Amino acid sequence: MSNSKDFNGKVVLITGSSGGIGATTAIEFSRNGANVVITGRNANNLSEVGKECQNVSPKGLPPLEVVADVSKDDDCKRLIDSTIKIFGKLDVLVNNAGFGMGSLITDANILDKYKQIMDTNLRSVVYLTHLSVEHLEKTKGNIINMSSVASMKPFCGFSLYSMSKCALDMFTKCLALELGPKGIRVNTIKYRICLNYEICITITERLSVSPGHVRTNFLQVVGYSKSQSDARYDELANKYPLARVGESKDIANAVLFMASSESSFVTGINFLSDGGALYSNI
């Protein structure tokens, strides 16, 4: 029986892979034999992920580490050029890098926030895809775009983020039609990033964001202690149909399946991995 997670000889590029879900996805691809390209803005974090990738790789393959900001066109081009220069090909592009912030329509900086969100969540995906098509056509590869339940369910104060993910979903569907004849599959994986949003009025309007539903180090990054983080995720778990929050590996497993030959007849879909949250009162 074939191993659906056998990525030996494959070159996989994952954006936003210096931490969280992107890092776990890179590690799992490495564990299953892939040559991995990891990228992010923090060189130290990237280096730590690189060590983990090499440690779990069956052949001890070190990943290509590229410090880059995908919201910058020059960095996107350097990322693809570096991948091809080192490995000579590209099999899988995972557009994982994402950015979200709360914003009310009355926010004085609404257009600046719009640009920040769209540059990372949408423009970078368009440009990286544009740069990758010629290489993916040669390998009959595929593209996986990381989206969000926020593209399907409105959240007060997060219209810009939701808009970016809605656009990403439609981009995926259109590209599936356009690139299918070239042998390139394009799919989206959705998961739940944020739980709820509470508008807080102080001297100026600001948005307070409740943390995410996939267990990462995000809560600790924003100031929670380890015990507070665990307690918060345990609290959230009780609200899920599956009685647990997601783990980074849950999302990584979905990515690996969608990138594998087992899904060779699947393109243009939105694969939902949210533990039933979309259909619950969460």
C-alpha positions as CSV (number, residue, x, y, z in Angstrom):
1,M,0.0,0.0,0.0
2,S,1.3,3.4,-0.9
3,N,2.2,5.9,1.9
4,S,0.1,9.0,1.4
5,K,2.6,10.9,3.5
6,D,5.7,9.9,1.5
7,F,7.2,13.2,0.3
8,N,10.7,11.9,-0.5
9,G,12.2,14.0,-3.3
10,K,9.5,16.6,-3.0
11,V,10.3,20.3,-2.5
12,V,7.8,22.1,-0.2
13,L,7.8,25.8,0.5
14,I,5.8,27.0,3.6
15,T,5.4,30.7,4.2
16,G,5.0,31.9,7.8
17,S,6.9,28.9,9.1
18,S,9.0,30.4,11.9
19,G,6.3,29.4,14.4
20,G,2.9,28.1,15.1
21,I,1.0,26.1,12.5
22,G,3.5,26.9,9.7
23,A,6.4,25.5,11.8
24,T,4.5,22.3,12.7
25,T,3.6,21.9,9.0
26,A,7.2,22.3,8.0
27,I,8.3,19.7,10.6
28,E,5.7,17.2,9.5
29,F,6.8,17.5,5.8
30,S,10.4,17.0,6.9
31,R,9.4,14.0,9.0
32,N,7.9,12.5,5.8
33,G,11.0,13.0,3.7
34,A,10.5,16.4,2.0
35,N,13.1,19.0,1.2
36,V,11.5,22.0,3.1
37,V,11.9,25.7,2.6
38,I,10.9,27.7,5.6
39,T,10.5,31.4,5.9
40,G,9.6,34.1,8.3
41,R,10.8,37.5,9.6
42,N,12.6,36.3,12.7
43,A,15.9,34.6,12.0
44,N,16.3,33.1,15.5
45,N,12.9,31.5,15.4
46,L,13.5,30.2,11.9
47,S,16.7,28.7,13.0
48,E,15.0,26.8,15.8
49,V,12.4,25.4,13.5
50,G,15.2,24.5,11.0
51,K,16.9,22.4,13.7
52,E,13.6,20.5,14.5
53,C,13.1,19.9,10.8
54,Q,16.5,18.4,10.4
55,N,16.2,16.3,13.5
56,V,13.0,14.6,12.3
57,S,14.0,14.2,8.7
58,P,14.7,10.5,7.9
59,K,17.8,11.5,6.0
60,G,18.7,14.4,8.2
61,L,17.9,16.9,5.4
62,P,18.4,20.5,6.6
63,P,15.7,22.9,5.4
64,L,16.5,26.0,3.4
65,E,15.9,29.0,5.7
66,V,15.0,32.3,4.1
67,V,14.4,35.3,6.2
68,A,11.7,37.2,4.4
69,D,8.6,39.4,4.7
70,V,6.1,38.1,2.2
71,S,4.3,41.5,2.3
72,K,7.3,42.8,0.3
73,D,7.4,41.9,-3.4
74,D,11.2,41.8,-3.5
75,D,11.3,39.3,-0.6
76,C,8.7,37.1,-2.4
77,K,10.8,37.0,-5.5
78,R,14.0,36.2,-3.5
79,L,12.1,33.4,-1.8
80,I,11.2,31.7,-5.0
81,D,14.5,32.3,-6.7
82,S,16.4,30.9,-3.6
83,T,14.2,27.8,-3.7
84,I,14.8,27.1,-7.3
85,K,18.6,27.9,-7.1
86,I,19.1,25.4,-4.2
87,F,16.6,22.6,-5.1
88,G,16.0,23.2,-8.8
89,K,12.2,22.7,-8.6
90,L,9.1,23.3,-6.5
91,D,6.4,20.7,-5.8
92,V,4.2,22.3,-3.1
93,L,3.5,25.9,-2.2
94,V,1.8,26.4,1.1
95,N,0.7,30.0,1.5
96,N,0.4,30.0,5.3
97,A,1.6,33.5,6.3
98,G,-1.3,35.5,7.5
99,F,-1.9,38.7,9.4
100,G,-5.0,39.9,11.3
101,M,-5.9,42.9,13.5
102,G,-9.1,44.2,14.8
103,S,-10.4,47.4,13.2
104,L,-13.6,49.4,13.4
105,I,-14.8,51.1,10.3
106,T,-14.5,54.4,12.2
107,D,-10.8,53.8,12.9
108,A,-8.8,56.7,11.7
109,N,-6.1,54.3,10.4
110,I,-8.5,52.1,8.5
111,L,-6.7,52.4,5.2
112,D,-3.3,51.7,6.7
113,K,-4.7,48.5,8.4
114,Y,-6.4,47.5,5.1
115,K,-3.1,47.7,3.3
116,Q,-1.2,45.7,6.0
117,I,-3.8,42.9,6.0
118,M,-4.3,42.7,2.2
119,D,-0.5,42.9,1.5
120,T,0.1,39.8,3.7
121,N,-3.0,37.8,3.3
122,L,-3.8,38.4,-0.4
123,R,-1.2,40.3,-2.4
124,S,1.6,38.0,-1.3
125,V,-0.4,34.9,-2.2
126,V,-1.2,36.3,-5.7
127,Y,2.5,37.2,-6.3
128,L,4.0,34.0,-4.9
129,T,1.5,32.0,-7.0
130,H,2.4,34.1,-10.1
131,L,6.1,33.3,-9.5
132,S,5.6,29.6,-8.8
133,V,3.3,28.5,-11.7
134,E,6.1,27.9,-14.2
135,H,7.9,25.6,-11.7
136,L,4.7,23.9,-10.4
137,E,3.7,23.1,-14.0
138,K,6.9,21.1,-14.5
139,T,6.4,19.0,-11.3
140,K,2.5,18.8,-11.6
141,G,2.6,20.2,-8.1
142,N,0.0,21.9,-6.0
143,I,-0.9,25.0,-4.0
144,I,-2.5,25.1,-0.5
145,N,-3.8,28.4,0.7
146,M,-4.5,28.7,4.4
147,S,-7.8,30.5,5.1
148,S,-10.2,30.9,8.0
149,V,-13.7,30.3,9.2
150,A,-13.8,34.1,9.3
151,S,-14.4,34.0,5.5
152,M,-17.7,32.2,6.1
153,K,-18.9,33.7,9.4
154,P,-18.9,37.4,10.2
155,F,-17.1,38.7,13.4
156,C,-17.7,42.2,14.7
157,G,-14.7,44.4,14.2
158,F,-12.8,42.1,11.9
159,S,-14.3,43.0,8.5
160,L,-10.9,43.6,6.9
161,Y,-9.5,40.2,7.9
162,S,-12.7,38.5,6.9
163,M,-12.6,40.3,3.5
164,S,-9.1,39.1,2.9
165,K,-9.9,35.5,3.5
166,C,-13.1,35.7,1.4
167,A,-11.0,37.0,-1.5
168,L,-8.4,34.2,-0.9
169,D,-11.2,31.6,-1.1
170,M,-12.4,32.9,-4.5
171,F,-8.8,33.2,-5.7
172,T,-8.3,29.6,-4.9
173,K,-11.4,28.5,-6.8
174,C,-10.6,30.6,-9.9
175,L,-7.0,29.3,-9.9
176,A,-8.2,25.7,-9.7
177,L,-10.0,26.2,-13.0
178,E,-7.1,28.2,-14.6
179,L,-4.3,25.9,-13.5
180,G,-6.0,22.6,-13.7
181,P,-5.1,22.1,-17.4
182,K,-1.5,22.7,-16.4
183,G,-1.7,19.8,-13.9
184,I,-1.6,22.1,-10.8
185,R,-4.1,21.6,-8.0
186,V,-5.1,24.5,-5.8
187,N,-7.0,24.1,-2.6
188,T,-7.8,26.0,0.6
189,I,-7.7,24.7,4.2
190,K,-9.8,26.6,6.8
191,Y,-9.5,26.6,10.5
192,R,-10.7,28.7,13.4
193,I,-8.3,31.5,14.3
194,C,-10.2,33.6,16.8
195,L,-13.0,32.9,19.2
196,N,-14.8,36.1,19.8
197,Y,-14.2,39.8,19.6
198,E,-15.0,42.3,22.3
199,I,-15.3,46.0,21.6
200,C,-13.7,48.0,24.4
201,I,-14.3,51.7,24.5
202,T,-11.6,53.7,26.3
203,I,-10.4,57.3,25.5
204,T,-10.1,56.0,21.9
205,E,-11.8,53.0,20.3
206,R,-9.8,49.8,20.4
207,L,-10.5,46.1,19.8
208,S,-9.7,43.4,22.3
209,V,-9.2,40.0,20.6
210,S,-9.8,36.7,22.4
211,P,-7.1,34.3,21.4
212,G,-7.3,31.5,18.9
213,H,-8.7,28.0,18.9
214,V,-5.7,26.1,17.7
215,R,-3.3,25.4,20.6
216,T,0.0,27.2,19.9
217,N,2.2,29.5,21.8
218,F,0.2,32.6,20.8
219,L,-1.3,33.2,24.2
220,Q,2.1,33.2,25.8
221,V,3.4,35.6,23.1
222,V,0.6,38.1,24.1
223,G,1.4,37.8,27.8
224,Y,-0.3,34.8,29.3
225,S,1.7,32.4,31.5
226,K,2.0,28.8,30.5
227,S,-0.6,27.8,33.1
228,Q,-2.9,30.6,32.1
229,S,-2.6,29.6,28.5
230,D,-3.4,25.9,29.2
231,A,-6.4,26.9,31.4
232,R,-7.8,29.2,28.7
233,Y,-7.5,26.4,26.0
234,D,-9.1,23.9,28.4
235,E,-12.0,26.4,28.9
236,L,-12.5,26.8,25.2
237,A,-12.4,23.0,24.7
238,N,-15.6,22.6,26.6
239,K,-17.4,24.6,23.9
240,Y,-16.4,22.4,21.0
241,P,-18.5,19.5,19.6
242,L,-15.3,17.4,19.8
243,A,-14.6,18.6,23.3
244,R,-11.1,19.9,22.5
245,V,-9.4,22.7,20.7
246,G,-7.3,22.1,17.7
247,E,-3.6,21.3,17.8
248,S,-1.2,22.6,15.2
249,K,-0.7,19.0,14.0
250,D,-4.4,18.7,13.2
251,I,-4.0,21.4,10.6
252,A,-0.6,20.1,9.4
253,N,-2.1,16.7,8.8
254,A,-4.8,18.3,6.7
255,V,-2.1,20.1,4.7
256,L,-0.1,17.0,4.1
257,F,-3.2,15.1,3.0
258,M,-4.2,17.8,0.5
259,A,-0.6,17.9,-0.8
260,S,-0.4,14.2,-1.2
261,S,-1.2,11.9,-4.1
262,E,-4.2,10.6,-2.1
263,S,-6.0,13.8,-3.0
264,S,-5.0,13.9,-6.6
265,F,-8.6,14.3,-7.8
266,V,-9.3,17.2,-5.4
267,T,-9.0,20.8,-6.5
268,G,-10.8,24.1,-5.8
269,I,-12.2,23.0,-2.5
270,N,-12.3,24.7,1.0
271,F,-11.3,22.0,3.4
272,L,-12.7,22.8,6.8
273,S,-10.7,21.7,9.9
274,D,-12.3,23.5,12.9
275,G,-13.7,20.8,15.2
276,G,-17.2,21.7,14.3
277,A,-16.8,25.3,15.6
278,L,-18.5,26.8,12.5
279,Y,-21.8,25.1,13.3
280,S,-21.7,25.8,17.0
281,N,-22.4,28.9,19.1
282,I,-18.8,29.7,19.7
